[in-house]
Amino acid sequence: MAMNPTRDCGRRIEDLSDYLDTGTSEDSEHIDHCPQCQARLAGLRSLHAAALDLMDDDVAAAGADDSGWLDGMLANLRLETRAGRSIPLSGDPGDVLTETEGAVIALVRNVGDALGGVLIGRCRLDGEVGVPGAPVDVNINVSARYGYPLPAMAGELREAVRAELEVHTELNIAAVNVAFTDMRAPLPAADPVERGDQ
């Protein structure tokens, strides 16, 4: 059985987290040029921002234990930063061009990060992504900021995800399904502009 070099570069999340914290690593040359490492670092940055956001929501005052949520986010991050399935791209005869499922999921996360009040949780591509033209559903779990109109937020996210996927992939997107799985506390009224809203 032939090895698939796009499966995993072998760098651990813990090592990448240390690299993100310190800015140095014995393996920084690889990390700086590896698409998988860069996708994982982007996910870790997003996770860090989400963790700070949740602390601001004063979860401790509500008596809630968010360690299960954090464990779930880390597990999803590990799954979603793997290259995943190869998605064929058209090209010249004789060329074999593909993009990875992980890269497409990272693109969806970037779209969510750009929208106010949205925090992307789990994201999955359901369908035969390896078969050109096969219908694919994009299923996204979202944590929303309280006070944002959910139907409008879902519509904006669907449109933005579909538009980006049409530009950057050749997938036949049948549906972009948004499920709100969590609600975060509203921002304090005094400083929403100062903090931004991620």
N, C-alpha and C positions, 0 to 999 in steps of 0.2 A: 504494500500500500504506500503510495507516494505521500510525502508530507505536504501539508498546505501551509506555505510560509505566511499567509495572511491571518492565520488563526489567532496567535498571541505572541507578542514579542518577549514575553517572560518577565517583564518588570512588574513588581508587586505594587499594589495601591499604597502600602505603607511607605515604600521607598519614594514614590512620587509625592506623597504627602510631605515627607521630610524635605524633598527637593523644593516643593512649593513654599515651605516654611523658611528654609535657609537660603534658597537660591543657588545652592551648590550641590554637586554630586560627583562621585568618581565617574559616573556614566552620563555626564551632562551632554556630551556630544551626541550620544544616541537619543537621549530624551528630547533634545532640542529639534531633532530631525525626524522623529518617529511619529507618524500620524496617530497611531494608537495611544502613545504616551501623551500627545498633545490633546487628544479627545478626553483622555482620563483627567488630565490637568484641568481642562475646561469644566469637566464635571465636578471635580474637587473644588474649584473656585465657586461654582454655583452652589454646591453643598455648603461651603463655608458661609456664603452670603445668606443662604436659607437658615442656617443654624443661628447666625446673628439676628436675623429677622425674628425667628421663633423666640429667642431670648428676650427681645424687645417686647414680644407679645405677653410677657410675664406669665409663662406657663407654670412656673413654680408657685405663684400666688394662687393659681387655680387648683393646686394640689395634684396636677397631672404628672405622670412619669413619661417623658418622651423618648426613653431609651429604646423602646420597641420600634418607634417611628424611625429613629436614627439608624438602627440596625437594618431595617427594611430599606432605607435609602441607600446605605452602603452596599447591601446585597444587589439592589437594582443597578447601582453604579457599576459594580463589577460585571454584571451581566451585559449591560448596555455599552460598555466600553470595549468589549470584545469585538473583533471585526465582524463576526456573524457571517451570514450568508453572503455570497458574491452576487451582485446584481449586474447583469450584462449591459453594456453600452454599445451603441452602434459605432462603426468606424470603417476604415478601409478594409477591403478584403485581405485576409491574412492577419489582421490585427485582432488581438484579444484584449478588449477593454472592459474593465469592471470597476464598480465602486462597491464599498462594503455596506452592509446593513448598519453597522455601527456608525459610519459616517453620516448616513441618512438620519439616524436617530439623533445624532449630535446637531444636525441642521434643524430638526424639529425643536430641540431644546433651545437653540439660539433664537428661534422665532418666539418662543414663549418668554424667554428672558427679556425680549424687547417690548413686551406688552405690560402695561401697568396692572398690578394686582394678580398676575398669573405666576404660579410656580409649578412647573411641569414635574409630575411624579413619574409614574411608569409610562413608558411609550413602547408600543409594539407594532410591527408591520405584519399583518396577517394576510397570507396569500402566497402564491408561488412567485416570489420575487425573482427567482432564477429563470423564469420563463417570460421572454419578452411579450408584452401586451396582455399578460394575465392580470385580472383585476386584483388590486391590493387595497385592503382597508388599513388605515392608520388609526390606532386606538390609543388615546392619550388620557391619562389620569391627571387631574389638575387640582391643586390646592389654591383656593381663591381668597382674596382679601375681602372681608366683610364690608358691605356697602357698595360693591360694584354690582351692576345689574348682570346677573349670570347669563341670561339668554343673549344679551348683546356681546358679552365677553366670549361666549362660546362661538358665536357667529364670526366675530373678529378673528379669533384664533383659527377657526376652520379656514377662513379665506386666506389668512396670512400663510398658514402651513401649505395649503394647496398651491398658492402662488409661488412660494419658494421651491416646492418640489417640482413644479412644472419647469422652472428655470434650471434647476441643478440635477434633475434626474430624468430618466425616461420611463419611470413607473406609470402604469395605468391606475391612477388613484380612483377607486370606486367610491370610497367614503372616508371622511375624516370624522371620527367619532370622539366626542369630548365627554368625559364623565367627571363631574365634580366630586371628589372623594374626601375633601377636607376644606374647612373654612377657618381662615386665620382672623385674629382680632383686627379691628380697624386701626388705622394709624391715629395717633393723638392729633386732635384738631389743630394744635398750635404749630406743628412743624412738618407737614407733609412735603413741602417744597424742599426744605433743608435736607431731609433724609432721602429723598427720591422714593420710589416704590417698587422694589424688586422682591 
